[in-house]
């Protein structure tokens, strides 16, 4: 492709401000792979770096930053390619380019930390690695399907094809790992039977429900649903986190669309046809519902059967319900952060270190311990969920206020 300095500058600025399309990301990736234009690439980087007028030093995590762009999940529909830490050697012709990108990304894209206290706790040694009894790697597609008779099926042990038959429905797994249901009988089934799909720590699963609704289930989550939706409502139950793209469906008796309800322990979300995310982990302090398209009604669970506490959400709004409370708070948000996990990356916006590490722990299947005062430790930023684990911690540690020690599958966070 023909090299265009102005275009490359525009692409980099769009990436830094997180205002870049998938096509533009692919174009940026192609520029990065051009080794015969090193001088032009460096000139653009130097110009941008000069304009930033920053004293921030070049990061030692250049390899991580390089992969962050090449494997940015927004470039492709599938998750980023998993690469071992030593899978790529950066050649001298590319090194200065990747270092420049690393410096730009340290300012614009990756993690930042601000300590709300007045103390500077910067430490020289930020990542202490003890003997690792088991490699800590990113999660992947892993789930257990429980049929109505109690039989369990480990989905990651099945490559593709028919899995089982339930109440007139055939359960199939595609070669890409997605689960779906297809009818094998034309007669209406009167008995409702339920399936449950559960992901462990370090697991996720994509599926299409019997009504055509698409679901992405995050790590440590459980979804219970009927193999066929019968009646005037479609009801599923969720523990953990899932993203839904609800299909419109009419009943056989009327032309009205059947409501789709997602029940958690603290709330019920009712929709007709829309895209939304629910974060309802049992160990979380809140339950969050984030709407991308359409409209949903969020109803808080109350002790009084006839009491109704609800709010209507419009696109780019998020409802928050605290555990033990029936108060629903609604705020305007950027919904892309809520569904970052679905697209293959972590996205935090001024989140406390305990929330950040809990989220990371679910995906990498680790235990976390804290030593020191974490009261004022807040983080923000974006990074691939398929990053090498030590590189991920090293990126957070570059902020200077947090140190890590790895002991087996336990991570000790220290101030």
Secondary structure as a PSIPRED ss2 file (coil, helix, strand):
# PSIPRED VFORMAT (PSIPRED V4.0)

   1 X C   1.000  0.000  0.000
   2 X C   1.000  0.000  0.000
   3 X C   1.000  0.000  0.000
   4 X C   1.000  0.000  0.000
   5 X H   0.000  1.000  0.000
   6 X H   0.000  1.000  0.000
   7 X H   0.000  1.000  0.000
   8 X H   0.000  1.000  0.000
   9 X H   0.000  1.000  0.000
  10 X H   0.000  1.000  0.000
  11 X H   0.000  1.000  0.000
  12 X H   0.000  1.000  0.000
  13 X H   0.000  1.000  0.000
  14 X H   0.000  1.000  0.000
  15 X H   0.000  1.000  0.000
  16 X H   0.000  1.000  0.000
  17 X C   1.000  0.000  0.000
  18 X C   1.000  0.000  0.000
  19 X C   1.000  0.000  0.000
  20 X C   1.000  0.000  0.000
  21 X C   1.000  0.000  0.000
  22 X H   0.000  1.000  0.000
  23 X H   0.000  1.000  0.000
  24 X H   0.000  1.000  0.000
  25 X H   0.000  1.000  0.000
  26 X H   0.000  1.000  0.000
  27 X H   0.000  1.000  0.000
  28 X H   0.000  1.000  0.000
  29 X H   0.000  1.000  0.000
  30 X H   0.000  1.000  0.000
  31 X H   0.000  1.000  0.000
  32 X H   0.000  1.000  0.000
  33 X C   1.000  0.000  0.000
  34 X C   1.000  0.000  0.000
  35 X H   0.000  1.000  0.000
  36 X H   0.000  1.000  0.000
  37 X H   0.000  1.000  0.000
  38 X H   0.000  1.000  0.000
  39 X H   0.000  1.000  0.000
  40 X H   0.000  1.000  0.000
  41 X H   0.000  1.000  0.000
  42 X H   0.000  1.000  0.000
  43 X H   0.000  1.000  0.000
  44 X H   0.000  1.000  0.000
  45 X H   0.000  1.000  0.000
  46 X H   0.000  1.000  0.000
  47 X H   0.000  1.000  0.000
  48 X H   0.000  1.000  0.000
  49 X H   0.000  1.000  0.000
  50 X H   0.000  1.000  0.000
  51 X H   0.000  1.000  0.000
  52 X H   0.000  1.000  0.000
  53 X C   1.000  0.000  0.000
  54 X C   1.000  0.000  0.000
  55 X C   1.000  0.000  0.000
  56 X C   1.000  0.000  0.000
  57 X C   1.000  0.000  0.000
  58 X C   1.000  0.000  0.000
  59 X C   1.000  0.000  0.000
  60 X C   1.000  0.000  0.000
  61 X C   1.000  0.000  0.000
  62 X H   0.000  1.000  0.000
  63 X H   0.000  1.000  0.000
  64 X H   0.000  1.000  0.000
  65 X H   0.000  1.000  0.000
  66 X H   0.000  1.000  0.000
  67 X H   0.000  1.000  0.000
  68 X H   0.000  1.000  0.000
  69 X H   0.000  1.000  0.000
  70 X H   0.000  1.000  0.000
  71 X C   1.000  0.000  0.000
  72 X C   1.000  0.000  0.000
  73 X H   0.000  1.000  0.000
  74 X H   0.000  1.000  0.000
  75 X H   0.000  1.000  0.000
  76 X C   1.000  0.000  0.000
  77 X C   1.000  0.000  0.000
  78 X C   1.000  0.000  0.000
  79 X C   1.000  0.000  0.000
  80 X C   1.000  0.000  0.000
  81 X C   1.000  0.000  0.000
  82 X C   1.000  0.000  0.000
  83 X C   1.000  0.000  0.000
  84 X C   1.000  0.000  0.000
  85 X C   1.000  0.000  0.000
  86 X C   1.000  0.000  0.000
  87 X C   1.000  0.000  0.000
  88 X C   1.000  0.000  0.000
  89 X C   1.000  0.000  0.000
  90 X C   1.000  0.000  0.000
  91 X C   1.000  0.000  0.000
  92 X H   0.000  1.000  0.000
  93 X H   0.000  1.000  0.000
  94 X H   0.000  1.000  0.000
  95 X H   0.000  1.000  0.000
  96 X H   0.000  1.000  0.000
  97 X H   0.000  1.000  0.000
  98 X H   0.000  1.000  0.000
  99 X H   0.000  1.000  0.000
 100 X H   0.000  1.000  0.000
 101 X H   0.000  1.000  0.000
 102 X H   0.000  1.000  0.000
 103 X H   0.000  1.000  0.000
 104 X H   0.000  1.000  0.000
 105 X H   0.000  1.000  0.000
 106 X H   0.000  1.000  0.000
 107 X H   0.000  1.000  0.000
 108 X H   0.000  1.000  0.000
 109 X C   1.000  0.000  0.000
 110 X C   1.000  0.000  0.000
 111 X C   1.000  0.000  0.000
 112 X E   0.000  0.000  1.000
 113 X E   0.000  0.000  1.000
 114 X E   0.000  0.000  1.000
 115 X E   0.000  0.000  1.000
 116 X C   1.000  0.000  0.000
 117 X C   1.000  0.000  0.000
 118 X C   1.000  0.000  0.000
 119 X C   1.000  0.000  0.000
 120 X C   1.000  0.000  0.000
 121 X C   1.000  0.000  0.000
 122 X C   1.000  0.000  0.000
 123 X C   1.000  0.000  0.000
 124 X C   1.000  0.000  0.000
 125 X C   1.000  0.000  0.000
 126 X C   1.000  0.000  0.000
 127 X E   0.000  0.000  1.000
 128 X E   0.000  0.000  1.000
 129 X E   0.000  0.000  1.000
 130 X C   1.000  0.000  0.000
 131 X C   1.000  0.000  0.000
 132 X C   1.000  0.000  0.000
 133 X C   1.000  0.000  0.000
 134 X C   1.000  0.000  0.000
 135 X C   1.000  0.000  0.000
 136 X C   1.000  0.000  0.000
 137 X C   1.000  0.000  0.000
 138 X C   1.000  0.000  0.000
 139 X C   1.000  0.000  0.000
 140 X E   0.000  0.000  1.000
 141 X E   0.000  0.000  1.000
 142 X C   1.000  0.000  0.000
 143 X C   1.000  0.000  0.000
 144 X E   0.000  0.000  1.000
 145 X E   0.000  0.000  1.000
 146 X E   0.000  0.000  1.000
 147 X C   1.000  0.000  0.000
 148 X C   1.000  0.000  0.000
 149 X C   1.000  0.000  0.000
 150 X C   1.000  0.000  0.000
 151 X C   1.000  0.000  0.000
 152 X E   0.000  0.000  1.000
 153 X E   0.000  0.000  1.000
 154 X E   0.000  0.000  1.000
 155 X H   0.000  1.000  0.000
 156 X H   0.000  1.000  0.000
 157 X H   0.000  1.000  0.000
 158 X C   1.000  0.000  0.000
 159 X C   1.000  0.000  0.000
 160 X C   1.000  0.000  0.000
 161 X E   0.000  0.000  1.000
 162 X E   0.000  0.000  1.000
 163 X E   0.000  0.000  1.000
 164 X E   0.000  0.000  1.000
 165 X E   0.000  0.000  1.000
 166 X E   0.000  0.000  1.000
 167 X C   1.000  0.000  0.000
 168 X C   1.000  0.000  0.000
 169 X E   0.000  0.000  1.000
 170 X E   0.000  0.000  1.000
 171 X E   0.000  0.000  1.000
 172 X E   0.000  0.000  1.000
 173 X E   0.000  0.000  1.000
 174 X C   1.000  0.000  0.000
 175 X C   1.000  0.000  0.000
 176 X C   1.000  0.000  0.000
 177 X C   1.000  0.000  0.000
 178 X C   1.000  0.000  0.000
 179 X E   0.000  0.000  1.000
 180 X E   0.000  0.000  1.000
 181 X E   0.000  0.000  1.000
 182 X E   0.000  0.000  1.000
 183 X E   0.000  0.000  1.000
 184 X C   1.000  0.000  0.000
 185 X C   1.000  0.000  0.000
 186 X C   1.000  0.000  0.000
 187 X C   1.000  0.000  0.000
 188 X C   1.000  0.000  0.000
 189 X C   1.000  0.000  0.000
 190 X C   1.000  0.000  0.000
 191 X C   1.000  0.000  0.000
 192 X C   1.000  0.000  0.000
 193 X C   1.000  0.000  0.000
 194 X E   0.000  0.000  1.000
 195 X E   0.000  0.000  1.000
 196 X E   0.000  0.000  1.000
 197 X E   0.000  0.000  1.000
 198 X E   0.000  0.000  1.000
 199 X C   1.000  0.000  0.000
 200 X C   1.000  0.000  0.000
 201 X C   1.000  0.000  0.000
 202 X C   1.000  0.000  0.000
 203 X E   0.000  0.000  1.000
 204 X E   0.000  0.000  1.000
 205 X E   0.000  0.000  1.000
 206 X E   0.000  0.000  1.000
 207 X E   0.000  0.000  1.000
 208 X E   0.000  0.000  1.000
 209 X C   1.000  0.000  0.000
 210 X C   1.000  0.000  0.000
 211 X C   1.000  0.000  0.000
 212 X C   1.000  0.000  0.000
 213 X C   1.000  0.000  0.000
 214 X E   0.000  0.000  1.000
 215 X E   0.000  0.000  1.000
 216 X E   0.000  0.000  1.000
 217 X E   0.000  0.000  1.000
 218 X C   1.000  0.000  0.000
 219 X C   1.000  0.000  0.000
 220 X C   1.000  0.000  0.000
 221 X C   1.000  0.000  0.000
 222 X E   0.000  0.000  1.000
 223 X E   0.000  0.000  1.000
 224 X E   0.000  0.000  1.000
 225 X E   0.000  0.000  1.000
 226 X E   0.000  0.000  1.000
 227 X C   1.000  0.000  0.000
 228 X C   1.000  0.000  0.000
 229 X C   1.000  0.000  0.000
 230 X C   1.000  0.000  0.000
 231 X C   1.000  0.000  0.000
 232 X C   1.000  0.000  0.000
 233 X E   0.000  0.000  1.000
 234 X E   0.000  0.000  1.000
 235 X E   0.000  0.000  1.000
 236 X E   0.000  0.000  1.000
 237 X E   0.000  0.000  1.000
 238 X E   0.000  0.000  1.000
 239 X E   0.000  0.000  1.000
 240 X E   0.000  0.000  1.000
 241 X E   0.000  0.000  1.000
 242 X E   0.000  0.000  1.000
 243 X E   0.000  0.000  1.000
 244 X E   0.000  0.000  1.000
 245 X E   0.000  0.000  1.000
 246 X C   1.000  0.000  0.000
 247 X C   1.000  0.000  0.000
 248 X C   1.000  0.000  0.000
 249 X C   1.000  0.000  0.000
 250 X E   0.000  0.000  1.000
 251 X C   1.000  0.000  0.000
 252 X C   1.000  0.000  0.000
 253 X C   1.000  0.000  0.000
 254 X C   1.000  0.000  0.000
 255 X C   1.000  0.000  0.000
 256 X C   1.000  0.000  0.000
 257 X E   0.000  0.000  1.000
 258 X C   1.000  0.000  0.000
 259 X E   0.000  0.000  1.000
 260 X E   0.000  0.000  1.000
 261 X E   0.000  0.000  1.000
 262 X E   0.000  0.000  1.000
 263 X E   0.000  0.000  1.000
 264 X C   1.000  0.000  0.000
 265 X C   1.000  0.000  0.000
 266 X C   1.000  0.000  0.000
 267 X E   0.000  0.000  1.000
 268 X E   0.000  0.000  1.000
 269 X E   0.000  0.000  1.000
 270 X E   0.000  0.000  1.000
 271 X E   0.000  0.000  1.000
 272 X C   1.000  0.000  0.000
 273 X C   1.000  0.000  0.000
 274 X C   1.000  0.000  0.000
 275 X E   0.000  0.000  1.000
 276 X E   0.000  0.000  1.000
 277 X E   0.000  0.000  1.000
 278 X E   0.000  0.000  1.000
 279 X E   0.000  0.000  1.000
 280 X E   0.000  0.000  1.000
 281 X C   1.000  0.000  0.000
 282 X C   1.000  0.000  0.000
 283 X C   1.000  0.000  0.000
 284 X C   1.000  0.000  0.000
 285 X C   1.000  0.000  0.000
 286 X E   0.000  0.000  1.000
 287 X E   0.000  0.000  1.000
 288 X E   0.000  0.000  1.000
 289 X E   0.000  0.000  1.000
 290 X E   0.000  0.000  1.000
 291 X E   0.000  0.000  1.000
 292 X E   0.000  0.000  1.000
 293 X E   0.000  0.000  1.000
 294 X C   1.000  0.000  0.000
 295 X C   1.000  0.000  0.000
 296 X E   0.000  0.000  1.000
 297 X E   0.000  0.000  1.000
 298 X E   0.000  0.000  1.000
 299 X E   0.000  0.000  1.000
 300 X E   0.000  0.000  1.000
 301 X C   1.000  0.000  0.000
 302 X C   1.000  0.000  0.000
 303 X C   1.000  0.000  0.000
 304 X C   1.000  0.000  0.000
 305 X C   1.000  0.000  0.000
 306 X C   1.000  0.000  0.000
 307 X C   1.000  0.000  0.000
 308 X C   1.000  0.000  0.000
 309 X C   1.000  0.000  0.000
 310 X E   0.000  0.000  1.000
 311 X E   0.000  0.000  1.000
 312 X E   0.000  0.000  1.000
 313 X E   0.000  0.000  1.000
 314 X C   1.000  0.000  0.000
 315 X C   1.000  0.000  0.000
 316 X C   1.000  0.000  0.000
 317 X E   0.000  0.000  1.000
 318 X E   0.000  0.000  1.000
 319 X E   0.000  0.000  1.000
 320 X E   0.000  0.000  1.000
 321 X E   0.000  0.000  1.000
 322 X E   0.000  0.000  1.000
 323 X C   1.000  0.000  0.000
 324 X C   1.000  0.000  0.000
 325 X C   1.000  0.000  0.000
 326 X C   1.000  0.000  0.000
 327 X C   1.000  0.000  0.000
 328 X E   0.000  0.000  1.000
 329 X E   0.000  0.000  1.000
 330 X E   0.000  0.000  1.000
 331 X E   0.000  0.000  1.000
 332 X E   0.000  0.000  1.000
 333 X C   1.000  0.000  0.000
 334 X C   1.000  0.000  0.000
 335 X H   0.000  1.000  0.000
 336 X H   0.000  1.000  0.000
 337 X H   0.000  1.000  0.000
 338 X H   0.000  1.000  0.000
 339 X C   1.000  0.000  0.000
 340 X C   1.000  0.000  0.000
 341 X C   1.000  0.000  0.000
 342 X C   1.000  0.000  0.000
 343 X C   1.000  0.000  0.000
 344 X C   1.000  0.000  0.000
 345 X E   0.000  0.000  1.000
 346 X E   0.000  0.000  1.000
 347 X E   0.000  0.000  1.000
 348 X E   0.000  0.000  1.000
 349 X E   0.000  0.000  1.000
 350 X E   0.000  0.000  1.000
 351 X E   0.000  0.000  1.000
 352 X E   0.000  0.000  1.000
 353 X H   0.000  1.000  0.000
 354 X H   0.000  1.000  0.000
 355 X H   0.000  1.000  0.000
 356 X H   0.000  1.000  0.000
 357 X H   0.000  1.000  0.000
 358 X H   0.000  1.000  0.000
 359 X H   0.000  1.000  0.000
 360 X H   0.000  1.000  0.000
 361 X H   0.000  1.000  0.000
 362 X H   0.000  1.000  0.000
 363 X H   0.000  1.000  0.000
 364 X H   0.000  1.000  0.000
 365 X C   1.000  0.000  0.000
 366 X C   1.000  0.000  0.000
 367 X E   0.000  0.000  1.000
 368 X E   0.000  0.000  1.000
 369 X E   0.000  0.000  1.000
 370 X E   0.000  0.000  1.000
 371 X E   0.000  0.000  1.000
 372 X C   1.000  0.000  0.000
 373 X C   1.000  0.000  0.000
 374 X C   1.000  0.000  0.000
 375 X C   1.000  0.000  0.000
 376 X C   1.000  0.000  0.000
 377 X E   0.000  0.000  1.000
 378 X E   0.000  0.000  1.000
 379 X E   0.000  0.000  1.000
 380 X E   0.000  0.000  1.000
 381 X E   0.000  0.000  1.000
 382 X E   0.000  0.000  1.000
 383 X E   0.000  0.000  1.000
 384 X E   0.000  0.000  1.000
 385 X C   1.000  0.000  0.000
 386 X C   1.000  0.000  0.000
 387 X C   1.000  0.000  0.000
 388 X C   1.000  0.000  0.000
 389 X H   0.000  1.000  0.000
 390 X H   0.000  1.000  0.000
 391 X H   0.000  1.000  0.000
 392 X H   0.000  1.000  0.000
 393 X H   0.000  1.000  0.000
 394 X H   0.000  1.000  0.000
 395 X H   0.000  1.000  0.000
 396 X H   0.000  1.000  0.000
 397 X H   0.000  1.000  0.000
 398 X C   1.000  0.000  0.000
 399 X C   1.000  0.000  0.000
 400 X C   1.000  0.000  0.000
 401 X C   1.000  0.000  0.000
 402 X C   1.000  0.000  0.000
 403 X E   0.000  0.000  1.000
 404 X E   0.000  0.000  1.000
 405 X E   0.000  0.000  1.000
 406 X E   0.000  0.000  1.000
 407 X E   0.000  0.000  1.000
 408 X C   1.000  0.000  0.000
 409 X C   1.000  0.000  0.000
 410 X E   0.000  0.000  1.000
 411 X E   0.000  0.000  1.000
 412 X E   0.000  0.000  1.000
 413 X E   0.000  0.000  1.000
 414 X E   0.000  0.000  1.000
 415 X C   1.000  0.000  0.000
